[in-house]
């Protein structure tokens, strides 16, 4: 099954001005300010001496770093840009409890701690740090770019920009009251020490799940799930409640003067395309929009030939010194 229309031909880019390089990947780990160990990879351009621009990146809702983030990091390295790629707390290789709980504000703090860790590395030019996020993390980097001025460049791919409105579009109205009743019951149970309720991230049998779209199931189970054993088809119910309360697009006008690139799939009905486009209009300069045909997950596969170089060129333009 495809995830978008193939055959995109990116225009001649800033990448053509730089030599093609490979990368060296090292395992890394660091502690957050509240003591949770996060783990990931450090991609360093091969054959480059001295500190280099560095991009900090993590994945979307429930996803782990093995789900194609290495493709972006390797592409950035070809233009002399390092990447710090890690799993959010409670997911994948990183520590944190409860497992499979997705707290957007804890993940935002994780990004900021990852930036601090990147600054400490001898390979990092701390004056040239960018952030990349996709899907749920595409929303996170809007917040991080607005509140953390250490960030000098932002790339937001297929972002969630408005959790409440997105939920209204994805969850049928007749199911919403039942969903809220589940949230309330779970909160009461947790108050009295019971374990959190859990549900699948995706499902194809009509049972409640966090991402209730057909393409979500096809991608997460048939593509991501076959690519890695680090992804688990489970989240806490509270993760969905927090998703529905999260509004990262409220920060988008505050990102400027930090440059913002937004990558949007035109037929995205998971993180709704028209909501992302409306949020982009609220952003101030410098900014750039790249739209691509296809649904939410096409950016990782069918449209990577556009999305990857688009992100790379934005980082080259704003993080690399003049050639």
N, C-alpha and C positions, 0 to 999 in steps of 0.2 A: 504493500500500500504506500502511495506517495504522500508527502506532506506539503506539497506546493508545486508550483510549475518550475521545471528545470530549465536550464539553458540561459540563465542570466549572464550578461557580459558586462562586468564592472568597467567603468571608464578608466583610462590611464590614471594612475594614482601616484601619491607621494612615495609609495613603496619603491617605485621604479628608480628613485634617486639614491637608494641605499643598496648596499651589497647584501646578497642573500646569505643568511647564516643559519646554522643549526643551533640547537639548544642543549644544555646540560640540565637534567632534572634531578633535584635532590629532595629527599623527604625532610619535612620540617615539622616542628611542633612549638607551640607557644601557649602561655597562659593568659586568660582574660583577666581583667582587673578584679573579678570576683572569684578567681582561682580555678576556672574550668580549662582543661587542656584541649586546644583545638589542633588538628593535624591536617597536613596537606602537602603540597609540592611547591618547590621554588624552581622556576624555569629561568635559567641564566643564559643569555646569548653566548654561544661558543666563540672563543677567540677575541673577546672584548675585555680590555683591562680597565680597571677603575670603576667608579660608581656609574650606574646607568639608570634611565627612567624605569619606573616600576609600576605595574598595574596590579591592584588588589582585586580579586574576584572570588565570588562564591555563587552557588546555584540557587534555583528556585524552590518552590514549595515541595518539600520532601526529597528533592533530588540531591544526588551526591556528585562529587567532582569528576568521577569517572564517566559521567554522561556527557561526553563531548567537550568539556571545558579545556581539555588538553589540546584540542585542535586550535582553539583561539590562542592559547598561550604559545604554542609552537609557531603560529603565524606571526604573533607579535615579536617573538625572538628573532625572526628573520630580518626584522628592521631594527634590531639592537635594543629592544625593550624587554625587560625582565617581567615576570609575573609571579605573584604569590597567590596560589590557588588552594583553597581550604574547604573543609566541610563545616557547615554550621554546627553549633552545639546540639547535642542530642541526636545527631545524625551521622551515618557513615563511620569514618575512622575517628571522629572527635568524641570526647567524653561529654558528659552532661546527662542529667536526669530531670524529669522522666524521659526515657527514650521515646523517640518519635514525636516529641512535642515541639511545635513550631511557634515560637514567640517572636513576632516581628521586631519588637523593640530590643529584645535580647540579641537578635541577629544583627541589628543595626549597631549595637554596642560591640558585637564581635567584629564587624567591619572596622570600627575605629581602633580596636585593640590590634587587629591585623595590620593596620596602617602604622601603629606605633612599633610593632614588631619589625615591619619592613624597614622603618627608619633606622633600626638598630643594626641592620645587616651591612657589611662593608661594600656589598655589591650595589646598594641602593643609593641613588642620588635623591636625598630627602626633599629637595626643592622641586622634584619632578615626579610626583606620585599621582596616578590616576585610579579611578575605580570603574569596574565593569560589573553589571548585574543583569540577569535575565529572568523574566517572568516575575515571581515574587521578589527576587533580589533586584530586578529592574526597578521596582518601587523603592527598595531600600536605598539604592544609590542616589535616588532623587533627594532623599532625606539627608544622607551623608554628605552629598555635594553641597547642600544648603547650609548645614550646620558645622561642618569641619573644613576650615579654610586651608588645611594642609593639602586638601585635594585640589589638583590643578586642572583636571579634565574628567568628564563624566560620560560614560556610554551606558545607556539604558535600553535594553533589548526587550521587546514584547512585554512592557511593564504592566503590572497591576498598578493603577493610579487611584482607584476609589473603591475600597472594599465594600462599603454599604451599597453603592449603586451597582457594582459588579455582581454582588450576590443577588440583588433584585432581578437582574437580567438572566442569571444562570439558574437560580433555584425557582421552580414554579411557585406562584403565589399561594396556591392551596396547600403547599407543603411548608411554608414559612412558619406558621404558628406552631406546627408540630416540632419543627427544628428548634424554635425558641424554648418550647417546653422541655426538650431534651437538654438544652444548655442549663436551664434552671435546675432540673433534677440532678444533673452531673455536679453542679456547683454545691448543692446541698450535700450530696454524698461525699464529695471531697472535703467539705467542711468537717464532717464527722469521721474522717480518716479512711474512707474507702478509696480504692485505686481509681484513677481516671478512666472514664469510658473511652474505648477505642473504636475506630471504624476504618474501613479501607480508604486508601487514597483514591482508588478508581475501582469501578465495578461494571460488569456488563450484564447483570441479571436484574437490574432495577432496584437493588438494595441501596440504602443510604450510603453515600461516599462523599469524600471531600471535593473531588473534581468530577462533576457529573456530566461530562461530555464524551461523545464517542471517540473523538480523536485523542482525548486524554488516555483512555483505556488502551487504544491501539498503540500509542507511542510508549507509554510507561511500561506496559506489560510486554508487548511484542518487539519493541526496539530497545528501550533502556534496560528492561529487565533481563534481556538476553545478552546485553553488552556487559553487564556487571552484576555481581551478587551483593553489592553494597547497598543497593536500593531495596527498601522494605515497603510493601504495600500496606502501610498502617500508619495512622496518626491518632493523636488524642482528639477527642471531640472538642476539647477546649481550643485546639489549634484552629478549628473551623470558626469557632466563636470569635477568636482574635482576628482572623482573616476578615470577618464581616464588620469589624469595628475599625479597621486600619485604613487610613486615608493619606497615603504618601504624597498624592498629587497636590495637597494643600501647601507643600513646601516648594513647588516647582518654580514659582516666581522669585524665590530667594536664592536660587543657585547662581545666577548672574552676579558678578562677572566671570565666574568659572564657566568654561565652554561646555555645552551640553549637546550630545548627539542622541537622538531617539530613533530606534529601529522598530518599525511597526509592520506586522503582517496584516494585510488589508481584510482578510476574511477571518481574522482572529475572533472567535466567539467564546474563548475561555477568559483571557484578560481582554476585555471587549475593545475592539479597534477604535470605534468612534469615541470612547471615553479617553483613550490614550491620545488621539488626535486633538480632542478638545483641550486636554491638559497641556499638550505641546503649545497651543496657541497662547496659553497663559505664561509660558516661559519667556524670558528676556534674552537678548543677544549677549554673547555669541551663541548661536544654536543652529542645528541642522537636523532635518528630518529625512530619513530614508524609508520609503514604503516598499513592500514586496508582496507579490501575489501569494495566496495560500493561507492556511490556518496557522494556529499558534506555534506548532512545533516545526514548521518548515524551515525556520531560521537555522536550526541545528544541522540539517541534512540538505534538502533540495536547494535551499537558498543560502547555504553557507558561502557560496562563491560570491555573494553580494554582502551578506552580513559580516563575515569575517574580515574581508578587506576594507569594508566601510569603517568598522571599528578600528582596525589597525591604522588606517590613514588619518583618522581623527586623533589618535594618540600620537602618531608621528608629527602631525601638524602642531600640536600644542605641548608635547612633552619633549620632543627632540630639539636640540639646538639647531640653529640655522646651518644649513650645509654650505 
